[in-house]
Amino acid sequence: TPSLAEHYGIVKILDVAAGSAVWSLPLALKYERAEVTAIDFASVLEVAKRYARRFGVESQYKFIGADIRQIDFGNDEYDLALLGHICHSEGAEWSRRLIGKCFRALKENGKLFIMDYVPDEERESDVMPLLLAINALLGTEEGDTFTFSQYKNWLLNAGFREARTIRVNDHSPVIVGLKD
């Protein structure tokens, strides 16, 4: 299977709530023709800019200081969208909306990667996602952690043809939405 860069040439990546760019930096390093649009509050993006500069990939980035709830991500522009550890602080309704905005921003055959703590379906055995859920509920107005079934429902309702997981450790799979 060809890599994203081999298949697409230039890989356009949308990093929503980019923070330090922890999720997009490895991709920018791996794919020298990647173009990353990082969206977050302007003050937060200063950290991302420092890391991009430190790793020599700043020229691959476009930094947009904005509120992710307010900004339009565009239409049919990106090959890959990243929601890295943001859904738990946004709550169910805004997570659903962000997934929809990412769907619209993705090109045909685009992918959405959601990285967050994901509890088991019964919310009984995975301690870390449950502790994060308590923390999110105490520290935000709407925050929580969400099960794979919840994410899958949101992805399919947004128009993704498939939702799956990539196992990376015990409690935090990468959730992948595939767009036709």
C-alpha positions in Angstrom: 0.0 0.0 0.0 1.5 3.4 -0.9 2.1 5.9 1.8 0.0 9.1 1.9 2.9 11.1 0.4 3.5 8.5 -2.4 -0.2 8.4 -3.2 -1.0 12.1 -3.0 2.3 13.8 -3.6 1.6 16.7 -1.3 -0.2 15.8 1.8 -2.5 18.5 3.2 -3.1 18.1 6.9 -5.5 19.9 9.2 -4.4 19.9 12.8 -7.4 21.1 14.9 -6.7 22.4 18.4 -3.0 21.8 17.5 -1.6 22.7 20.8 2.2 22.0 20.6 1.6 20.3 17.2 2.5 17.0 18.9 0.3 15.1 16.5 1.2 16.8 13.2 5.0 17.3 13.8 5.8 13.6 13.2 3.9 13.7 10.0 5.6 16.9 8.8 9.0 15.3 9.7 8.1 12.1 7.8 6.6 13.7 4.7 8.7 16.6 3.5 6.0 17.6 1.1 3.3 17.8 3.8 1.5 21.1 4.2 0.1 21.4 7.7 -2.6 23.9 8.7 -2.5 24.2 12.5 -5.5 25.9 14.2 -5.6 26.9 17.8 -5.7 30.1 19.9 -2.9 32.4 18.9 -1.1 32.2 22.2 -1.1 28.4 22.1 0.2 28.3 18.6 3.4 30.1 19.8 4.4 26.8 21.4 3.7 24.9 18.1 5.7 27.5 16.2 8.7 26.9 18.5 8.6 23.2 18.0 8.1 23.4 14.3 11.1 25.7 14.1 13.2 23.5 16.4 12.5 20.5 14.2 13.1 22.4 10.9 9.6 22.0 9.5 8.2 25.5 10.1 8.0 26.2 6.4 5.6 23.3 6.1 3.1 25.0 8.5 0.4 27.6 8.2 -0.6 28.7 11.7 -4.1 30.1 12.2 -4.9 31.7 15.5 -8.7 31.2 16.0 -11.4 29.6 18.1 -12.0 26.1 16.7 -15.7 26.5 17.4 -16.0 29.7 15.3 -13.6 29.1 12.3 -14.7 27.4 9.1 -12.2 24.7 8.2 -13.1 24.9 4.5 -14.4 22.3 2.1 -12.6 19.5 0.3 -9.1 20.8 1.1 -7.3 18.2 3.3 -6.2 14.7 3.0 -6.0 14.2 6.7 -7.6 15.9 9.7 -6.4 15.5 13.3 -8.4 15.9 16.5 -5.8 15.3 19.2 -7.0 15.2 22.8 -9.6 17.9 22.2 -13.0 16.1 22.3 -12.9 15.3 26.0 -12.8 19.1 26.8 -15.3 20.1 24.1 -18.1 17.8 25.2 -20.5 15.6 23.1 -22.2 18.3 21.1 -19.1 20.3 20.1 -17.2 17.1 19.4 -20.0 16.0 17.1 -19.8 19.5 15.4 -16.0 19.3 15.1 -16.3 15.9 13.4 -18.8 17.4 10.9 -16.5 20.3 10.2 -13.6 18.0 9.6 -15.7 15.8 7.3 -16.5 18.9 5.1 -12.9 20.0 5.2 -11.6 16.6 3.9 -11.1 15.7 0.3 -12.5 12.6 -1.2 -10.8 9.5 0.4 -9.7 11.8 3.3 -9.2 10.5 6.8 -9.9 11.9 10.2 -7.8 10.7 13.1 -9.2 11.2 16.6 -6.7 10.7 19.5 -8.2 10.7 23.0 -8.8 8.6 26.0 -11.6 6.1 25.1 -13.3 4.2 27.9 -14.7 0.7 27.4 -18.3 0.5 26.3 -19.6 -0.1 29.8 -17.4 2.6 31.4 -16.3 0.1 34.0 -12.8 -1.2 33.5 -10.5 1.4 31.9 -9.3 3.5 34.7 -7.4 6.3 32.8 -10.3 7.3 30.6 -12.6 7.3 33.6 -10.3 9.5 35.6 -10.0 11.9 32.6 -13.8 12.0 32.4 -14.0 13.0 36.0 -11.3 15.7 35.5 -13.1 16.9 32.3 -16.5 17.1 34.1 -14.9 19.1 36.9 -12.7 21.4 34.8 -15.0 22.1 31.8 -18.6 23.0 31.2 -19.4 20.0 29.0 -16.3 17.8 29.0 -16.3 14.0 29.2 -14.7 11.0 27.6 -16.6 9.0 24.9 -16.8 5.4 23.9 -15.9 4.1 20.5 -19.6 3.5 19.9 -20.3 7.2 20.5 -17.5 8.3 18.2 -18.6 5.8 15.5 -22.1 7.1 15.6 -20.9 10.7 15.2 -18.6 9.7 12.4 -21.2 7.8 10.4 -23.8 10.6 11.0 -21.3 13.2 9.7 -21.0 11.2 6.5 -17.9 9.0 7.0 -18.3 5.7 5.3 -16.4 3.8 8.0 -15.1 4.2 11.5 -12.4 2.0 12.9 -9.7 2.0 15.5 -6.0 1.6 15.4 -4.7 0.1 18.7 -1.7 2.0 20.1 -2.0 1.1 23.8 -4.6 -0.2 26.2 -6.9 2.8 26.6 -6.2 5.1 23.8 -6.8 3.8 20.3 -6.7 6.1 17.4 -10.2 6.4 16.0 -10.2 6.7 12.2 -13.0 8.0 10.1 -12.8 7.2 6.4 -14.5 9.5 3.8 -15.5 8.3 0.4 
